Amino acid sequence: MTGSRVPVLLVAIGVLLAAIAGTSFFATGDGGGGGAAPAPSAARSSAPSALDELMYRAQETLRRTPDDAALWAQLGAAYVEQARITGDPSYYGLSQGALERSLEIAPQDNGEALIGLGQLANARHDFTAAKDYGEQARVLRPYTGDVFGVLADAYTQLGRAQDATAAVDAMLGLEPGLGAFSRASYELELRGRVDEARGAMERALSSAASPEDVAFCRYYLGELAWNSGDVAGAATQYDAGLAAAPQNIALAQGRAKVDWAQGRVDEALAAYRTITDRAPLPQYLLEYGELLESAGRSAEATGQYEVLTVQQQLYAAQGSTDDQVAALVAADHGDAAEALALAEAEWARRQSVFSADALAWALHVNGRDAEALPYAERTTALGGTNAGWSFHRGMILAALGRRDEALAALDEALRTNPNFNPLQAPVARSTIATLESDR
């Protein structure tokens, strides 16, 4: 249950709504090449969000002016954001259709469509394609901050740390707002500069222009606290975010983690049930399953892991694959050989601290600890401390009989965040006890 960040897309909702103001809220029919957005799910809030409004109004405008390449590109970007929020991967196909329509209308000098395709590729975890789109867009829009947001996200996940830093710096210089400061915060967190990361997110919060922006910032301020083991600080941030945006699903997930950490297990499980009904994101399904398993409800946990498998298949059908996460899930809850095959495939695509951790753990569960250790050690390359990664490294060292180093790594995991995972944190404690008793 270690908090983590993924490439984020920050849609300028207010700007786009202003551009299409005056149109009818609800739309009917197809809307052209991008397709119509699905109706808001009854499992979500009954009140349409600003992003729902954006998409419906954009579709209505495009029915009257179907050759507006810029609006097609903006709609495509909005669909990517909606996929992230709802956990509905069908929005990826809608996004691709809208962005391709934009390029059909304006095949030359269409930096906005290239930016949108880069954002979509990042969301689908095709980071090489995202990099390529971002670099093409940079030629056309060298002074547009979103270009460097695409590149920062892609370079980070590809393990190109220096290039990621340069992209973040460029974005800060061009558009020092929410998107730039949030990416700077992530960059600093990965490098272990947590106080500076918090300061960058507070700068992002100061530039928040809507309740959605406030919720976004409060959630990641909460995650910074959670990842550092500060449960009370995390709760303060999540609660402040929920005061601004009561229906925000990410903040509800954060609050559920706090409930679990503070011993309110039934409340946490009830919250996760609602969360996964509203937004069946793989991360949430995995966390719910692990909480159920830790509470001794193994059959229900297995059911959630099965739903997770189906959801991963749905994402794959929409062009999105995340072999890194799939490898970790298989290693902990599935087949060891499958975990290794997935982790090796991911490592072949990108050599980052994230894929290094996945490969190290997959090698470990296959009994290949001597091979695993160099990859586990690579997770410390940027200088940051991640409780889950420290746990993996500690267990690998323990398997190799390197007791003192294993104790140090496992202790680091629990000092960093004693609540990092409901299944693995207890294993860390029991392994420490075993290793200490052997002295």
ChimeraX attribute file (.defattr): number of C-alpha atoms within 10 A of each C-alpha:
attribute: neighborCount
match mode: 1-to-1
recipient: residues
	/A:1	22
	/A:2	20
	/A:3	20
	/A:4	12
	/A:5	9
	/A:6	12
	/A:7	19
	/A:8	18
	/A:9	22
	/A:10	19
	/A:11	20
	/A:12	16
	/A:13	18
	/A:14	13
	/A:15	11
	/A:16	19
	/A:17	18
	/A:18	10
	/A:19	13
	/A:20	17
	/A:21	14
	/A:22	10
	/A:23	14
	/A:24	14
	/A:25	16
	/A:26	13
	/A:27	19
	/A:28	11
	/A:29	10
	/A:30	13
	/A:31	20
	/A:32	15
	/A:33	17
	/A:34	24
	/A:35	17
	/A:36	19
	/A:37	20
	/A:38	12
	/A:39	11
	/A:40	14
	/A:41	12
	/A:42	9
	/A:43	12
	/A:44	18
	/A:45	14
	/A:46	10
	/A:47	10
	/A:48	14
	/A:49	14
	/A:50	15
	/A:51	21
	/A:52	20
	/A:53	16
	/A:54	25
	/A:55	27
	/A:56	24
	/A:57	24
	/A:58	26
	/A:59	31
	/A:60	22
	/A:61	21
	/A:62	19
	/A:63	17
	/A:64	10
	/A:65	11
	/A:66	18
	/A:67	15
	/A:68	16
	/A:69	24
	/A:70	18
	/A:71	24
	/A:72	30
	/A:73	28
	/A:74	25
	/A:75	29
	/A:76	31
	/A:77	30
	/A:78	27
	/A:79	29
	/A:80	31
	/A:81	23
	/A:82	22
	/A:83	21
	/A:84	18
	/A:85	17
	/A:86	18
	/A:87	20
	/A:88	19
	/A:89	25
	/A:90	19
	/A:91	26
	/A:92	26
	/A:93	20
	/A:94	25
	/A:95	31
	/A:96	25
	/A:97	20
	/A:98	30
	/A:99	29
	/A:100	23
	/A:101	23
	/A:102	28
	/A:103	21
	/A:104	13
	/A:105	15
	/A:106	16
	/A:107	13
	/A:108	9
	/A:109	13
	/A:110	19
	/A:111	25
	/A:112	26
	/A:113	29
	/A:114	28
	/A:115	30
	/A:116	33
	/A:117	28
	/A:118	32
	/A:119	35
	/A:120	32
	/A:121	25
	/A:122	26
	/A:123	27
	/A:124	21
	/A:125	21
	/A:126	21
	/A:127	26
	/A:128	18
	/A:129	18
	/A:130	28
	/A:131	24
	/A:132	18
	/A:133	24
	/A:134	28
	/A:135	20
	/A:136	17
	/A:137	27
	/A:138	21
	/A:139	12
	/A:140	17
	/A:141	20
	/A:142	16
	/A:143	15
	/A:144	18
	/A:145	22
	/A:146	27
	/A:147	30
	/A:148	31
	/A:149	28
	/A:150	34
	/A:151	31
	/A:152	32
	/A:153	27
	/A:154	30
	/A:155	24
	/A:156	24
	/A:157	24
	/A:158	23
	/A:159	18
	/A:160	15
	/A:161	19
	/A:162	12
	/A:163	16
	/A:164	25
	/A:165	19
	/A:166	15
	/A:167	26
	/A:168	29
	/A:169	18
	/A:170	21
	/A:171	26
	/A:172	20
	/A:173	13
	/A:174	16
	/A:175	16
	/A:176	17
	/A:177	18
	/A:178	25
	/A:179	25
	/A:180	28
	/A:181	26
	/A:182	26
	/A:183	28
	/A:184	27
	/A:185	27
	/A:186	26
	/A:187	25
	/A:188	22
	/A:189	22
	/A:190	22
	/A:191	17
	/A:192	17
	/A:193	16
	/A:194	21
	/A:195	12
	/A:196	15
	/A:197	24
	/A:198	23
	/A:199	16
	/A:200	23
	/A:201	27
	/A:202	20
	/A:203	19
	/A:204	25
	/A:205	21
	/A:206	14
	/A:207	17
	/A:208	17
	/A:209	12
	/A:210	14
	/A:211	17
	/A:212	18
	/A:213	23
	/A:214	22
	/A:215	28
	/A:216	25
	/A:217	26
	/A:218	26
	/A:219	28
	/A:220	27
	/A:221	26
	/A:222	29
	/A:223	26
	/A:224	25
	/A:225	22
	/A:226	27
	/A:227	25
	/A:228	24
	/A:229	20
	/A:230	18
	/A:231	22
	/A:232	15
	/A:233	17
	/A:234	26
	/A:235	23
	/A:236	15
	/A:237	25
	/A:238	29
	/A:239	20
	/A:240	18
	/A:241	28
	/A:242	21
	/A:243	14
	/A:244	16
	/A:245	18
	/A:246	15
	/A:247	17
	/A:248	22
	/A:249	21
	/A:250	20
	/A:251	26
	/A:252	22
	/A:253	22
	/A:254	21
	/A:255	25
	/A:256	25
	/A:257	32
	/A:258	23
	/A:259	19
	/A:260	17
	/A:261	18
	/A:262	13
	/A:263	10
	/A:264	13
	/A:265	19
	/A:266	14
	/A:267	14
	/A:268	23
	/A:269	21
	/A:270	12
	/A:271	19
	/A:272	24
	/A:273	16
	/A:274	16
	/A:275	23
	/A:276	23
	/A:277	14
	/A:278	18
	/A:279	21
	/A:280	20
	/A:281	22
	/A:282	22
	/A:283	15
	/A:284	22
	/A:285	26
	/A:286	23
	/A:287	23
	/A:288	28
	/A:289	26
	/A:290	25
	/A:291	24
	/A:292	24
	/A:293	18
	/A:294	17
	/A:295	15
	/A:296	11
	/A:297	13
	/A:298	15
	/A:299	12
	/A:300	14
	/A:301	22
	/A:302	16
	/A:303	13
	/A:304	24
	/A:305	23
	/A:306	15
	/A:307	17
	/A:308	22
	/A:309	18
	/A:310	13
	/A:311	19
	/A:312	21
	/A:313	14
	/A:314	16
	/A:315	21
	/A:316	14
	/A:317	13
	/A:318	18
	/A:319	18
	/A:320	20
	/A:321	19
	/A:322	17
	/A:323	22
	/A:324	22
	/A:325	20
	/A:326	22
	/A:327	29
	/A:328	23
	/A:329	20
	/A:330	22
	/A:331	25
	/A:332	17
	/A:333	15
	/A:334	14
	/A:335	15
	/A:336	22
	/A:337	16
	/A:338	15
	/A:339	29
	/A:340	24
	/A:341	16
	/A:342	24
	/A:343	30
	/A:344	21
	/A:345	16
	/A:346	24
	/A:347	21
	/A:348	10
	/A:349	14
	/A:350	18
	/A:351	16
	/A:352	21
	/A:353	25
	/A:354	20
	/A:355	30
	/A:356	27
	/A:357	28
	/A:358	33
	/A:359	29
	/A:360	30
	/A:361	32
	/A:362	31
	/A:363	26
	/A:364	25
	/A:365	19
	/A:366	15
	/A:367	14
	/A:368	16
	/A:369	22
	/A:370	15
	/A:371	14
	/A:372	25
	/A:373	24
	/A:374	13
	/A:375	21
	/A:376	28
	/A:377	16
	/A:378	18
	/A:379	24
	/A:380	18
	/A:381	13
	/A:382	16
	/A:383	13
	/A:384	16
	/A:385	23
	/A:386	23
	/A:387	29
	/A:388	24
	/A:389	25
	/A:390	26
	/A:391	27
	/A:392	26
	/A:393	31
	/A:394	29
	/A:395	25
	/A:396	27
	/A:397	25
	/A:398	21
	/A:399	16
	/A:400	14
	/A:401	12
	/A:402	14
	/A:403	19
	/A:404	14
	/A:405	14
	/A:406	25
	/A:407	24
	/A:408	16
	/A:409	25
	/A:410	28
	/A:411	19
	/A:412	20
	/A:413	26
	/A:414	21
	/A:415	13
	/A:416	20
	/A:417	22
	/A:418	24
	/A:419	27
	/A:420	25
	/A:421	21
	/A:422	21
	/A:423	17
	/A:424	18
	/A:425	21
	/A:426	16
	/A:427	15
	/A:428	23
	/A:429	16
	/A:430	12
	/A:431	18
	/A:432	21
	/A:433	12
	/A:434	12
	/A:435	16
	/A:436	12
	/A:437	8
	/A:438	7
	/A:439	7
